[in-house]
């Protein structure tokens, strides 16, 4: 199969998926209905695209010195999807809360130690409320400003528990509003947005 055919097939699948997700979002009354509806759509779409991945749901994210434990809604390989109640990402507070939650999950997924920075560069977060979507990636090449950096946790009683915050920062693309009527242009918008990370 030539590359142009693959690109057209992917764009077509993405446009169909976006339309189906929009229909699910219109009827979802809460986060759980949205998650179940979207997850039912993702599996067959990924199969048609030849993508083999075994999602894990309510994946426990371990605690590190820098993060509290939590449960990610869906983990697809190195991508965490965090579903939110419909409309939550349309508010500044809702968007900030979801972004912070995803940052903690990504740091927790990466763990501690010397491999954390490399692992953070491989993982991604996706926040989705049925109306809007955003993407979150770690950028090791973009140092965190002093006022945004998580404080270095220190304990005089437990010196082995001192841990540095990640050296880079998280980059957000979005939120992108899902159109009421979907078209292939939505998919290309997401492609450009995700590539900018």
VENTARA-V211637 format. One record per residue. N is the residue number from 1. RES is the residue in three letters. PSI is psi as a letter, one per 40 degrees, with the letter a starting at -180 (* if undefined). Layout:
N,RES,PSI  N,RES,PSI
This chain:
1,UNK,h  2,UNK,i  3,UNK,d  4,UNK,d  5,UNK,d  6,UNK,d  7,UNK,d  8,UNK,d  9,UNK,d  10,UNK,d  11,UNK,d  12,UNK,d  13,UNK,d  14,UNK,d  15,UNK,d  16,UNK,d  17,UNK,d  18,UNK,d  19,UNK,d  20,UNK,d  21,UNK,d  22,UNK,d  23,UNK,d  24,UNK,d  25,UNK,d  26,UNK,d  27,UNK,e  28,UNK,h  29,UNK,e  30,UNK,i  31,UNK,d  32,UNK,d  33,UNK,d  34,UNK,d  35,UNK,d  36,UNK,d  37,UNK,d  38,UNK,d  39,UNK,d  40,UNK,d  41,UNK,d  42,UNK,d  43,UNK,d  44,UNK,d  45,UNK,d  46,UNK,d  47,UNK,d  48,UNK,d  49,UNK,e  50,UNK,f  51,UNK,h  52,UNK,h  53,UNK,i  54,UNK,g  55,UNK,i  56,UNK,h  57,UNK,i  58,UNK,f  59,UNK,h  60,UNK,h  61,UNK,h  62,UNK,i  63,UNK,h  64,UNK,i  65,UNK,d  66,UNK,e  67,UNK,i  68,UNK,i  69,UNK,i  70,UNK,a  71,UNK,h  72,UNK,h  73,UNK,d  74,UNK,h  75,UNK,h  76,UNK,g  77,UNK,b  78,UNK,e  79,UNK,h  80,UNK,h  81,UNK,h  82,UNK,h  83,UNK,i  84,UNK,i  85,UNK,i  86,UNK,h  87,UNK,e  88,UNK,d  89,UNK,e  90,UNK,e  91,UNK,i  92,UNK,d  93,UNK,d  94,UNK,d  95,UNK,d  96,UNK,d  97,UNK,d  98,UNK,d  99,UNK,d  100,UNK,d  101,UNK,d  102,UNK,d  103,UNK,d  104,UNK,d  105,UNK,d  106,UNK,d  107,UNK,d  108,UNK,d  109,UNK,d  110,UNK,d  111,UNK,a  112,UNK,i  113,UNK,a  114,UNK,d  115,UNK,e  116,UNK,d  117,UNK,d  118,UNK,d  119,UNK,d  120,UNK,d  121,UNK,e  122,UNK,e  123,UNK,i  124,UNK,i  125,UNK,i  126,UNK,h  127,UNK,h  128,UNK,h  129,UNK,e  130,UNK,d  131,UNK,d  132,UNK,i  133,UNK,i  134,UNK,i  135,UNK,i  136,UNK,h  137,UNK,i  138,UNK,h  139,UNK,h  140,UNK,e  141,UNK,e  142,UNK,g  143,UNK,i  144,UNK,h  145,UNK,i  146,UNK,d  147,UNK,e  148,UNK,e  149,UNK,i  150,UNK,h  151,UNK,i  152,UNK,h  153,UNK,h  154,UNK,i  155,UNK,h  156,UNK,d  157,UNK,d  158,UNK,g  159,UNK,d  160,UNK,e  161,UNK,e  162,UNK,h  163,UNK,h  164,UNK,i  165,UNK,i  166,UNK,i  167,UNK,d  168,UNK,a  169,UNK,i  170,UNK,h  171,UNK,h  172,UNK,h  173,UNK,h  174,UNK,a  175,UNK,i  176,UNK,h  177,UNK,h  178,UNK,h  179,UNK,i  180,UNK,d  181,UNK,h  182,UNK,i  183,UNK,i  184,UNK,d  185,UNK,d  186,UNK,d  187,UNK,d  188,UNK,d  189,UNK,d  190,UNK,d  191,UNK,d  192,UNK,d  193,UNK,d  194,UNK,d  195,UNK,d  196,UNK,e  197,UNK,*
